[in-house]
Amino acid sequence: MLGTIFLGIATPTEGGAMGAMAALIMGFARGRLNMTLLTQALASTTKLASFVMFIMIGATTFSLVFQAADGPKWVEHLLTGLPGGQVGFLIVVNVMIFFLAFFLDYFELSFIVVPLLGPVAEKMGIDLIWFGVLLAVNMQTSFMHPPFGFALFFLRSVAPDKQYVDKVTHKVIEPVTTMQIYKGAIPFVLIQLVMVGTLIAFPGIVTGALDKPVVVDMQKVGDQLQEQLNDAGGGYGADNPFGAPEGGEEGSASPDAPKDGSQPAPEAPSADTGYGSDDPAKALQDSLTPTPAAK
């Protein structure tokens, strides 16, 4: 299911729904799907959803009270005044997130801490997409160290806590202690920290694949428009946006033009349109063509 999310085929919500459906199909195929198992799964899902909803309610309440007390301004003044500019800000924030992850899990950090840091990062000119990925990589360490390391709890639930005889090798397997699990997670936590440093040193890993914003230079647009208008006023040329005049090819004289080269008299306005020609482009071209002064 993670592959569909990484490839952009499904959203995380859709990926979770696919995983739940796959679990139901596998349980039914193996004959282990019954009402007891369904009731247990629904109860666990309800508890987790309620847990997340209450965190969101608490985070929203905290955010409203914090904003009413001008807390974001205090945080902004505190973090923008750090020495080192953007680098100093990133180092302090990541160290703070790492230690907060010992006491807060991913949800609390996402709903309470990140909204306080986002506006400050934006004001300091930091790309918010890259900043979000950086914090997400850092917050992943909360899954792998106590006391709220969910990955450690998952491993503890499946690791043997008593001696048992392996059915294949017929050897006695010693139980896995909780301290062994904690020690085994240390290399993975270090890998996460190395990734945090790598993202800070090479932000192009994240931003390189993003679409660059299109910058329109209005001065150049105005200059090009002025050049086109000047070319249109100078006659029918290759750069003339209105094309050749009616009645002949580009550069050829009109059959109705006087042979002595004088300017023909303008046509009388049409009774139904109010212009001398039914072609609006030609009418605009005629209005832009300068007429010689009367002798």
N, C-alpha and C positions, 0 to 999 in steps of 0.2 A: 504494500500500500504506500510505503514511503517513496517508491519509485515513481508512482503516478504524481505525487506531490512535487518531487524534484524535477520531473519533466514538464510540469505545468499542465498536466492533463486534468488533474482534480485539485480542488482546494483542500485545506486541512479538514474542514467539516465533511466534505464529500469523501475524503480518504478514510475518516473515522467511520462513516456510514458503510463504506465498502468493507472495512475490517469487521464490523459487527455482523454484516450479512454473511461474510465468509465464515465467521465463527459459528453462526447458526447452521450454515450448510454442512460444515465439518461435523458439528455435534449431531446433526440429524443423520448424516451418512454413517457415523460410527455407532449410532443407536444410543447415544448418551444424552440426547436432548429430552428433558422431561420438565414437568412443571416446577419441581423443586429447584432445578438448575436455573430455569427462567426467572423464578421469583428471587433467587439469590442475585442474579445478574441485574435485575431491575432495581433491587434494593441498593446495591452498590452504586449503580449509576445515579440513582436519586440522591444518595448521600454526597457523591462527588459534585453533582450539579448544584446542590444546595450549598455546599462548601464554597464553590466558586461564586455563586450569586451573593452570598453574605459577604465575601471578600470585596466584591464590586460595590455593594451598598456601603460597607465601611470605608472603602477607599474614596467613594464619591462624597460621603459626609466629611471625611477628613480634608478632602480637597477644598470643599466649600468653606469650611472653617478656616483653613490655612490661607485661602485667598482673601477672606474677609479681614484677616489680621495682617494683610500685606506680606505674608510669608514668602511668596515668590520673589518679591523685591529683595528681601534679606538674602535669600539663597543666591540670587543673581549677583548682588554686590559682593557676597562672600567668594563666589567661584570666579567671577571675572577679575577679582583683585589678586588672584594667585600668581606667583612669579612663574615665568616660563611661557606665558601665553597659552596657545592651544595645547602644546605638549604638556605643560604643567597641569592644565585642566584635565586632560585625558588620563594622566597618571594618577592624579588624586581621585578622580571619579572611579576608575577601574579598581584601585585599591579599596575604596569604600564599598563598592559593589561586592567585591570578593569577600570581605569580612562580614558584610550584612547578610550574605548568603548562608553564613553559619547559623543565623537565627531566623531568617525569613526565607520562605521558599520562593519559587519562581513567580507565583501569582501575586504575592504581596509586592515583590520588587517591580513587577510589570505595572501594577495598578497604582502604586503609591510613589515609588522613587523615580521611575522613568519620566512621568509627567512633570516632575520638578526640574529634571536635567535637560529635557528637550528644548525648552525656550532659551535656556542659557547657551546651549550648543549652537542653536540657530543664530543667536545674536553674535556669537564669536566667529561666524562664518564656516562652521563645520557642516559638512553634508549630512543631513539627517538620516538618509538611508544607510550610509556607511556607519554612522554613529549607532543606529539601531542594531545593525548586524554585530558590531563590536560588543555592545552590551549583552546581546543574546548569547554570544560565545562565552562571555564572562559569566553570565548567570547560569550557564549549563553546569558550571562547577558545583552549584548548589545541589545537583542530583547525585554528586559523588563524594560528598564529605558530610560527616555528622554535624548536627543531630538530625537534619531534615534531608538526608541523602536518600531520595526515593529509590535510586538504583541499588543502593546498599540494602535497603529493606526488601526489594524484590529478590536480590540474590540470597538474602538470608532466608527467605520463604521457601526457596527451592534447594538450598544447600543442605546436606545431611547434618543433623545435629547429634546423631548417634552412630556408633560403629555398625557397619553392615558388610555383608559378603557380596562381592561383585559377581553377577551371574555369568559373566563371560570369562573372567580370569580366575574366579574363585578365590580372590584375595580379600583379606579383611581391609576395608577402607576406613581410615580414621575420620572422625567428624570434623567439619569445618567450623572454626570458632568465629565469633563476631570480630575479634581483633585481627584475625587473618584477613577477613574481608576488608576491614578498614585499611590495613597495610597494602593490600593488593590494589586499592583504588588510588594510592598516591601517584604512581606513574601516569595514570590517566588525567589526574588533576594537573600535573605538571605539563602534560601535552596541551591541555586547554589553555594554560597560562602562556605557553610558547605561541599558540595560535593568536592569543590576544596581542602579544608583542609583534607578531608578524603582520597583523592587520594594521597596527599603528605605524609600523615602518613602511609597509607597502599598501597604501589604501587602494591602489589600482586593482587589487585582487577583487574588490567589491565594485568599485565604480567603473572599472574598465568596460564592463558589459552593459552599462546603463546608456540609455539614449541621451545624446548631448542636446541641450536646449538650443533651439534655433534663434539666433540673434539677428534681428532685422535692423539695418542701419538706415534710419529714416532720411538722413542727409543724402545718402547715395540714391535712395529711391526718388527723392525730390530732384536731384541732379539729372537722373535719367529721364524723368518725366519732362523736365525743362528742355533737355536736348531733343526729345521727340517733338515737342511743341515747336521748337525752333526749326527743326527739319521740315515739319509740316508747313510752316509759314514760308519756307524758301522755295517751294515748288514740289513737283512730283519726283521723288528720287527713290533710290533703293531702300532707304530707311523710312520712307513715308508709310505710316501705318494705315493710311486710307486707300492705298492702291492707286492705280492709274485712273485718269479721268475717263468718263464714258465717251464712246465714239471713237476710240483709237487705242493703240498700244502705248506703253509707257514711253515717254519722250517724244511721241509723235504729235503733231499739231492737230487740233480739232478741225473737222471740215467746215464748221461754221465760223472759224476764226478769221478775221480780216487778213488779207495778204500783205498789207503794209506794216504788220506787226503791232498795230495799235491795240489797246485793250478793248475788248467788246463791251458793249453796254450791258449792264446787268439785266437779267430777265425780270419781268414783272411777276410779283407774287401770285401764286396760284390761288384761285378762288376757294378751292376745297381744302388745301393744306396750309396756305399762308406762306409757302416757300417756293423758290424758283425751280426746284427739282424734287422729284419724288424720292430721290436717294438722300437720306439724312446725312450719310458720311460725306457725300459730295457737297451738300449744302454747308456743312461745317468746314470743309476744305475751302470752299469759296469765301467763307467769312474770314478765314485766316489768311487768305492770299492778299497781300498789299496791293492797293490800286494806285496807279501813277497820279501825280498831282495834275489837276486840270490846267491847261495852258490858257 
